[in-house]
Every structure is written in C-alpha cells, then in structure tokens.
Amino acid sequence: MSPLAVPCAPEPPPDPARIRRAREELLTQGLLASPVSRSGVRDVIERSWRRCVGGDVPTRPAAIAYSGAPVLQTTLRDAAAPVLDRLSEHLTDVRVAMFVSNDSGQIIMRRASDPRQRALLDRASAAEGFDFSEPSIGTNGLGTVIEERRSLVVRGSEHYNDLLEPFTCAGTPIFEPFTRRILGTFSLACNAADAHPLMYGIATDVGRQVEANLTTMLGAREQALIRAYLMANRSDREPVIVVNERTVFANTAGLPYLTPESHALLWAHLGETPHKSGQERTRVPLAAGWQEAVVEPVDTGRGRDAAYCIRLLPAYGSATSGAEPTGRPLRPGPPVVPRTPPLHPLPEIHRQLSTAARHRECLAIDGAAGTGKLHAARAVLRDGFAAPAPLVLDVSTFGPGQGPEWYAAAVAALEAGSGVVLRHLQDLAPADANRVKAVAEGASGVAAVPLVLTVELAGAPQHVAGLVGRLATTVQLPDLRQMAEQIPRLVAGVLADMDGAAASTRFASDALQALMRSAWPGNVAELRRTVEALAHRLPGRTVRSADLPARFQQSAPGRRMTMMETAEREAIVTALQRSGGNRKDAALALGIGRTTLYRKIQQHHIDVR
C-alpha cells in the first residue's frame, strides 16, 4: 500500500458512484434542481457545480485553454520556489505533485518527480501555461480555491471535469500581505487512491509559508518605500511619488502624473541620472510632461534595489508657486514638446524640421533604414504646408529610360499643390541628378510646397552627396537606440493609429522597460512592426514583459541558463523551425509529449507566435 493510501479528509470518503449520479442530476435538471447535498455532496462542491452549470462549463472539453506566455507573477514565483524546493526533498518517493497558479487560475509552476504521474498530469493538461480557472475547467483544487477564497480538498468524482476525476487535490489561496488580494494558489495533487488526510494541512501550511516569504520580501523592498512615502506625504495637496523598478506609491495628488508609460520613462531617467545622497532639485518626465521636483534616493537596505522619493513642485510663476526657490539651480531638461502633434518625437529634430518648413526650403531627411524618414517627410508636408497626400517616388525603382515619366509626374504634382517625396536618393543614377535638380529648383518657384528627399548619406555615392549639399537643408534622424526615452510615446502613437480592439491594447511598465533596453537594429520600423504584432495577438489586453518575443526577454536581467538548458532550448527552437511552427510535429521529432513541449516553450521564453 502507498504511504499516502488512506482517506483524504476527516469526513467519511464519498461514494464515487453516488457523487456522479448527483452531478448528472444537476446537469440534467439545471439550476432549478433540488439541492444535491442530500446525496452526500458537500455544500462547497455543490456551489461550485452550480456556478459551472450556470456558466455552461463543459464536463468533457475538447481542449483546455493554453497560453504559451502565462501571466507570470515574478514575486509569487520567487516566494514559492524555495518552499517547493524544500517540500520536494521530503516528497521524492511520494507520488504527489505540487502546483502554483496565478490569480487567474493559470498554472505557472508544477513540480512532479514521478515520471508516470507526470504523464498522467500531462494527459489532463495539468501543466504550466494551462488555464485551470473554474470557468475554464470546472471544479478543481486551483480555480475553485480562487472562487471560494478558502482552502479546500476536491476528491476524485467531485471534480466537474471528467479528465480530473482520477485525482484528488488539496488547495489553498495565497494572499498578498496587508491587502489580502489573492495572488494565486498552491495545490497538492495525487491519484485519488493515494490521497492522505494530511494533504489539506500540508497545502495550507505551504500557502502560509509562501505568504511569509512575501512579507519578508516586502520588508526587504517595499517597506522602505512605504516608510519614505509616509514621511514625505505630510500634505494631501503636495503630489508625492515613491518609486522603484516594479512598484509605485502615490497620494491622490500624485496619481494623475502616473501611467505605465510615465513610470517606464521616469525609471529610465532616474537610472541614467546620477543622484547623490540627500535631496536634489531637478526635472523629471511624467505623464503631463517634464515636472519640477525634489528627488531623494531611498535607502532600501539592498544596494541593487534602487528607489526614489519624488515630491513635485508647483510651476514657477503660477498663482500658487510664490517666488522661485533659492539653492541648487534646476538641471536643464529637454524642452516641453509642443501641444500640436510633433514632426518628430525629439524636440530638437522637430525644431529643425519646423524651421525648414517655415522657410519653405527644399528638405533632405537623412538617416539609417527604419528611422522614420518617410513618416517625417509626410508629416512636414501635411502639417507644415497643409498639403494633400504627397506624390511618393522611389528612386530605387527607376529603371533605364524612366526619367521623363517620373520627372513629368513630379512637376505635375507640384503644379497641382501637392508635395513630392523622393525616397532612397542614395540609389539615384548619375544621369538623373540634373532632373532632381530641376524639380527642386522648379518647386521653389512653382508652389509653396517643396520637394522632400529621403536619403542615407552614410555610404551614398559622391554625386548624391554633392547634389544634396547643393539643393537641400539636411536634417539627420537618430537611430532608435539613441532616443530610447521616446519609446513609450512611440508605442502609444502606433497603438493610436490602429483600428478595432488592437487600438485599446496597452503596454505595462515592465514591457516598456524591456523595449527601452533593446538595441533595435531595425529602428522605428522594427518597433512599429513589433507593437502592431503584439496588439493583434493581444487585442485590448495589457502586454507584459512575459508576452514579449524571446529577444526582449533576454534583455531583462536574470540568471544565466546552464549548458544543459541552453542545449535543450536550441533543440526545441530547431525542431520548431523544421516543423514550420507546428508544435505537434516538433514534439514528435523531439520525442516528448506536446504538453511537455508547451511547458518547455514557456520555461525557455521561446517565441513561436
């Protein structure tokens, strides 16, 4: 007999056949059926069954919802991992599995040492990434714990889903310290025949240990922030913000200044700016623009966990500001971006483009591929000259004998009051140089709408560089990595240009921080494509760092993979590439189950979307 082969709870063990009949009766008669508790079904189970019936949850679902990138709560994972590690040492020879879910019921951690039990769990889709919320899979030891906000045991036939009937599960909620918000759940699961009455007590104890770790972690990180906030928040009228990389505290006066975008931008700015101990007057970027503030580092007791207390000051010259304070002068910050849509995210580039447009100069916009040259050219013609959609001609497509055609089209567009954009001027043939010169000189006398050139002067032939120098005022656009602080604004702009539910997609601060750390070899064009792809995959949702492609996951700090993990990840990536992204074929080629492959994809942050 197994060491756990005794009844699961103090109550007499349920009669599986009687429990099944009671469930079928409820399914047949619906929510108006008589209480099935008369058949020996516990009240907590009946409540769950009735929620499932009311929500049309299937008892035999064709598939259980899976996400390759579960909403991973890093704090919960860090608090649970050492507890599960210790418990695993004592359960090595016992066929019992451990699960941790997030607050939506999605499994984020699974520990099962017995290969046969892992196979059974995989067949039931009880693995990382699968949705075990009650509305998804019915009564179970993870999702029902969330609904009931209490510890409980779900035994064999008490499961609503037929796939889970072979198992008994003891689960407990994990609450956030102080707030009592559910962060997730912990559950022990084993074969129903191997269940033990101590499972309930062990699961509950593990949940409390995880919560104790959360409190300890809070003491090491956020408690310093709380103390700083309480000391600084002496008046409800003065905006106070206390911030670290993951957390923000603010009073009601400070809340309007914060968004996920402004938190990412503020944290990047604070990290790049050296701060001495003590208070320092400076300017900080927030949702309303650059704000005057007093910034003071917060001593968290851990050198790597930087944090800052920010007290926002009234604008000088306002009715409430009084005289300008004396002391350390404000550090000069970037000028405030104009209220009208800028021609470029960087104020200095916006100024250069605006000046060229105001003086009706022929304009050459220089920059590497993907820096947004065509977008800037159209913005100049649209906002600087109120011109209709310009004629865009791509020099790289000009072939032998095409000169007269494009030249005539350009002249006609200028005479009609439309702007003309010549793209990829670096590909201009020497024979066409005089035609470009004629168009540019004619534009200045024909209409108040100029010719705009886009060019990559780095490496351009001499006849192109000379032509640009003679004809145009040149404005060079920077690479995206040179203006990473503009990424939150660029992301918001891309989303604003989208349609439908994709336009309401939002990016969390941690995702924006990961984007700001990236090198972006494809510049703004790569950012736009990345944001659009994520918005289409997660329309109307919040994109978190775990949702980003693998290259952005790797840009975040974390432990380095072992040689074995690296080899395993490379084998999975190769199998997925050879199968064209078909996970079933990839799992077959690797010799593992499809559920195991799903778990490995999530574990190694492999982007297969």
N, C-alpha and C positions, 0 to 999 in steps of 0.2 A: 504494500500500500504506500502511496506517495506520502511524504511527511506533511503535506497540506490536505490530505484526503479526509476532511471532517466537515460537518455542516458549516455554512457561510455566515450565519448570524444567530443571535440568541433565540429568535423565533423558530418554530418547527419548520423544517425545509418544505418549500412549496411543492405541491403535486404538479409536475410539468404539464400533464395532460389536462388537468383542471384549469390551469392558468391559460393554456392555449385556447380552450373552449370559451373561457371568459373573454379573451381578446377577440375571437372570431364573432362572438355575440355582439360585442360593441361595434365591430366593423360592419356587421350586417344591419344592425338596428340604428346605428348612428348615435348622435349626441343625446337623443331623447331616450336611449336605453336605460333600463334600471341600473342602479349602482352595481358594478361588478365586484365591489368589495365583499358582497355577500358570498362570492365564490372563493374567498380567501385571498383576493388581490389586495395588496396594501394600498392605502389611500394615496401615497406619493406616486405609486406606479399608475394608478387609475387617472390621477390628474394629468400625468404625462401622456398617457394613451389618448385621453380626450383632447389634449392640445394637438396631438398628431392627427387625430381624425378630423378635427376642425380645420387643420392646415393642409389636408389632403396629402399627407406624407405617405409615400408608398411603402408597403411592407416588403416588397421584393424589387428594389430599384434596379434598373438596367445598369446603372453605374453610379458611383459615389463621386461627388464633385471634388475635383483636384485642382490645385494651383501649383505651378512649378516654382512660384516665389511666394511662400506663405508670409503673412504679415508677422514678421519676426520681432518680438519684443526683446531687445538685447538685454535689458535689465532683468527681466524674468528669467531668461536663459542663463545669465551669469549667476543669478541667485540659486537656481535649481540645480545646475550642473554638479557642484560639489556634494550636494545632498544625495543626488542619484548615484554619484561615484561611490560614496560610502556605502549606500544600501546595496549596490551591485556586488560589492565584495562579500556581503552576507548571503546573497541570494544566488550565488554562482551555480549551485547544484539544484536550485528550485526552479520549476517551470512557471515562472511568473514574469510578466512584462510590466514595464513602467512607461507611463505616457505623461507628457505635459502638453496642454493645449493653450492657445492664446484666448483672449476674451470672446472671440467669435466662434470658438469651438474647433478651430483648425489645429491639427496636431503639429507641433513644432519640434518635439523631441520624442524619441522612442528608444528604450533600452530593452533588449530581449536576448539573452545569452544562448538559449537553446535553439539550435537550427530548425528542429521540427516545429517548435512553437512559432518561430519567425515565418515559416512557410504558411502555417495556418492563419496567422495575422495578415500576411500579405494577401491571401485569398479573400479575406474580409476587408481589404483596403485599409487596415488599421496601421497606417504608416505616416511618416512626415508628409505634410502637404495636403492630406485628405481632410475634408470637412466633416467633422463629427458633431456639428451642432444639432440640436433636437429637430429644428425644421428641415434639416437635410436628411438625417438618417434615423430619426425617431428616438425613442427612449434608450439612453445609454449612459455609461458612467462618466462621460465628459460633458456632453451637451445638456443633459438633464440636471446635472450639478449646477450649471450656469443658470438655468431657468429657475431652479429652486433655491439657489444661493445657500446651499447647505450640503453637508457630507451625506452620502448615501451609498447603498450597495444595490446593484442591479444584477439579478441572478438569472442565468440561463433563459428560460422561457419568458421572463419578464421583459426582455428586450422586445421592442416593437418591430425591429428589422430581423427577418429570418436569418440573415447572414451572421448575426451576432449571438444567436441562440446557444451555440456551443460554449460561450464564455460567461464567466462571472466577473464583474468589475466593481471595485470599490473606489469611489472618487471623492474628492474634496475641493472646494473652491480655494483659490489663492487671492487674498485681498491686498490691495495697496495699503501700506501703512498710513494711518491717520485718516485718509479719505474713505476707506472701506469700499473703494471701487474694485470690482473684480478684474484682475489682470489676466487670469486664466484658471486652469485646473490641473490637479495631479490625480492620476488614477493607477491602480494596480489591476492587472487582468490575468486570468488564468483559465484553464479548462474548467468547466462547471463541476466536473467530478473531483477536481483537485482543490476546490475552494476551502478556505480556512476562516474561522471567525475572527482571527487576529488581523485579517486584511483591512477591515474597517478602521481599527485603531492605528495600524501602521500608516495607512493612507492619510488619516487625519493628522498624525504626528508629523509626517513628511511635509504636509502643507504648512503646518505651523513653523517647521524649521526653515522652509523657503521664505516665509514671511519674516522670520527673524533675520535671515540674511538680507532681505530687502531693507529692513530697518537699519541694519549695520551699514549697508551700502549707502543708505540715505544719510546716515550720520557722517560718513566719510566725504560725501559730496554735497548733497543739497542742504544739510543742516547749516553749513557755513553760509550758504546763500540766504537761508531763512533768517539767520541772525543779522546778516548785513541788511536785508530788506527791512526787518523790524526796526533796526537802528536808524535807517535812512527815512523811513516812512513816518515822519513826525507831523505831516500835514497832508490832508486829503487833496489839497489844491495843487501841490507840487508833484509833477509826474516823476515817479521813481521806478526804475527798471533794474533788476538784478539778473545777470545772465551768465550762463556758461555754454558749452558747445551743445548741450542737449536740453537744457532747462531754462525757463524764464519765469521770474516772479515780477508782477507789476501791480501797482494800485490802480484804482479805476481811472485816475487821471492819466496814467501811463499807457493804458490798454490801447487807445486809438493810434498810438505810434507804432504798434506791432502787427506784423503779418509774418507768415512763413518766409516771404521774400526778404522782408526787412531784417528778420533775425539772421538769415544766412549772410546777408550783406554786412550787417553790424558785426557778426562774429569774425568774418574775414577781415574787416577793417581793424578790429581790436587785435587780432592775431598778427597783423602786419606792422602795427604801430608800437614802438617800444614805450612801455609805461614804467615810470619809477614808482617806488612805494609812496603812498600818500596821494592826496587829491591833485588833480590836474585839469585845468580848463582847456577844452578843445571843442571840436565839432565832430558829430557822429552822424552816420547815414541811417535814417529811419523812414517809415512809410511816408511821412509828409515832406521828405527831403532832408537836407543837412540841417541838424539841430545843434544849437549851442548847449553844452552840458558840462558838468563836473564829473569826471571819471575817476574811480578809485579801485585799484585791484583788491580782490577779496582773498584773504588767506584761508584756503580750504584745508591746509594741513597736508596737501599732496601736491608736490611741485608740478606734476604733469596735468593736473586738473585746474587750469586757469579759470578765473571767474572775475566779474567786474560789477561794481555798483555804479549806476548812472543816474544822476539827478539832472533833469532837463531844466534849463534856464529860460526865462522869458526872453523874447527877441528884443534887442536893444532898440530903443526908440518907440516901443509900444506904450500904450497908456498905463500898463502895469509894471513896466520894467524899471522906471526910475533912471538914475544916472548909470552910465556904463561902469561896471566894477573895475577897480584897480587891481594890480597884481600881474600875474603872468599873462601876456597877451594871447589871444586866440591863435592857435595854429591855423594858418591859411588852409582852407579846404577847397575842393573843386567848386566852381560857381554853380548856383542853382540852375537846373535845367529849365528852359522856358516852358510856359504853360501849354503853348501850341505844340503839336507833335514835332519832335526834333528831326532834323535831316539825318542825324547820326546820333547814336547813344552817347558818345563822348562830347561834352560841351565844346571843347576846343575844335574838334572836327566839324561840329555843327556851325561854329562861328566862321570857319574858313569857307565852308560851302555857302553859307548865307551871304558872306561878303562877295564872293564871286558872282552869285546870282543877283545881288543888289546892283552891281556894276555891269551886269549883262556881259560877262566875259565868257569866251569860249573856255570850257572847263574840261580838264583831263583828270579822271579819278583813277589813281594808281593803287595797286595792292595785290597781294597774293591771291591765288584761286580760292574762292569761297568767302572772301572778306566782305561781300555785300556791295560790290561796285555797281551792279545794275540796279539794285534796290535804291542806293543813294542817288544814282542818276535820275531815276524816275521820280524820287522824292523832290529833287531840286526842280525839275520841270513842272511837277504838279503844284508844289507849294510856293516856289519862287516865282513862277510865271503864270500860274493858273492855266497851264496848257492842257489840252486834251491828251488822250493816250498817245505817247510819242511813237514815232516810227523807229523800231529797233532793227538795225542791220548788223549781222555778224560777219566781221571781216574774214574769219577763218573759213567761211563757206564760199568766199569769192573765188571763182574759177577763171581760167583764161577767157577773155572776151566778154566778161560780165561787167566790166567797168561802166559802160554807158548806161546800163539798166539801173544799177544801184545809185549811180550819180543822179540820174533823172528823177528817181523816186525820192531821193533826199532833198533835192531842190524843190520838188513839188510839195513835199510835206512842210518845208519851211515857209513857202509862199502861202500855204493854207493856214499858217499859225500854229502848227504842231512842232514840237521839238523833235530832234533826231538824235539817237544814241548809236554810236559806232562802237560795237563790242570787239574785244580781243584785237586791239590795234597792233599788238606786237606781232601778229601774223600778216600784217599788211605787206603786199608786194611792192617793190620799189616803183613799178610802173603806175601804181595807184596813188602814190604820195601826192602828186600835183592835184589830183581830183579831190582828195581830202582837204588840201589847202584851199582849193576853190570853193568848196562847200562852206568851210569855216569863214572865209573872208566874205562870201556872199551872205551868210547868216547874219553878220553884224549889220549889213545894210538893208536886208530884206524885211526882217521882222524883229520883234522884241523877244524872240525865243531863240536860244542859242543852240549850237551843236555841243553835245557832251560826248567825250571819248572815255572809254574804259580800257585800261592797259596795265600790263605787268612790265614795268620798266626794267626790273631786275632781269638781265639777260636778253632784253629786247635788242634787235639789230640797230646799228648806228643811224640808219636813215629814219627809223621810227623815233628814236630818242631825240634826234635833231628836229624832226617835224613837231613833236610835242613841245619841245622847248620854244620853238618859234611861234606856235599858234595859241597855246593854252596856258591858263593858270592851273598848276598841278596841285592836287590835294591827295595826300597818301593816307590810305586807310590802314589801321594797325591790324595785326593778327589778333584773333580772339583771345589767345593766351595773354596778350598784353593788356587786355581790358576785362579780366575775369570778373571784376566787381560789377560789370554791366550784365552779367548772365541772368540774374533774376528778372531784370527788366526785359531782356530779350525773350526769355521764356514766356513772360506774360504777354508780350507782343505777338508771339507766334500763336499762342492759345486764342488771343482775341481775334485773330484772322481766320480761325477755324469755324466750322459750322456744326450745328446739332449739339449732341451731348459732349462731343470732344472739346467744345469751347469752354465747358464748365469744369474741365479737368484742372486739378491744382497740384502743385508740387510742394511736398513737405520740406521743411528746412534742411533735414539731413540729406535729402535728394539734391537740393540745390547746392549744398556744400560739396557734395561729391562731384557735381558738374563743374563747379568753380575750380576744383583741383585738377581737372583733366587738361591734357596738353592740346587737344583739338587740332590735329593736323589738317582737318578739312574746314577749319574756321567756322564762320557763322552758318554756312550752308550745311555743315555737318550737324551743328546744334539744331538747326531748324528741322532737318530730317529726323533726328533723334527724338525731339519733342513731339513732332507730329505722329511718329510711330507709336510712342508711349500713350499719347492721348487717344489714338484709335484703339489701342489694346485695352486701355482702362478708361473708357469714356465716363466723364462725370465723377470719377473717383479721385482720391488723393494718391499721387505717385510718391512712394517712399524709396529710400535708398535700396531696399531689398528688391524693388521692382526694376532697377536699372540693369542694363546689359552688363556682362561679366567684366568688361574692361573698366567700368566705373566702380564696380565692387572692389576690384583690386587696387584702386586708387585710395581706398579708405584704409586707415591704419588697422592692423590686426595681426594675429600670429602668422608666421610663415608656415606653409604646408611642408609636411615631411616628404622624403623622397618617394615613399610608397603612395602617399596621397597624390603627389604630382603625377606619378606614372598612371594611377587609376584615372585621374581627371583627363589626361591626354588620351588614354584608351577610349574613354566614353566619348570625348569630342570627335575622335577619328571615326568611331562607329556611327555616330550621328551624321557626320558628313557623308560617309559612304552610303548611308541609307536615305540620304536626302531629307533628314529630319524626322523620318518615321521611327517613332520610339519602339514600336513593337518589333520591327526588324533589327533595330540596334540592340535591343535586349537579347534577341535570339542570337545575334552574332557574338555578343559578349558572354553568352552562357548564363545569364541571370534572369530573374523574373522581371516583368515590366514594372511592378510596384517597387522592387528594389532599385531599378534604374531611375524611377521618379525620385526616390529618396536621395540617390547619389547626385542627380542633377541639381537638386536643391542644396545639398550639402556642399557641393563644389562651386556653386554660383555659376552654373553653365547656362548660357543664354541660348535657347533653342526656339525662340519665338520669331 
